């Protein structure tokens, strides 16, 4: 059995290109609506408003990226702790 994921982790080549998340129809619909609103709003803004809006969009994206990274780390740790607890047989193996 080959483990591409574990080997990539070992080699340091693990990246989000290896792990693809499927996009649900709900995600695609929201993405399409968000893009349409962005494209509709942007031309209506003046120079200074446009600059502020773009800065807002960038900061909003950065904050969400930090949240996603935090959730990823927390879930990874939780999964590892769960696996470690599953491997603890002290409650069923009695030493003689």
ZIWO-V980032 format. One record per pair of residues at least 12 apart in sequence whose ideal C-beta (glycine too) atoms are under 6 Angstrom apart, sorted by sequence separation. I is the first residue (numbers start at 1). J is the second residue. D is the distance in Angstrom with one decimal. If there is no record, write none. Layout:
I|J|D ; I|J|D
This chain:
none
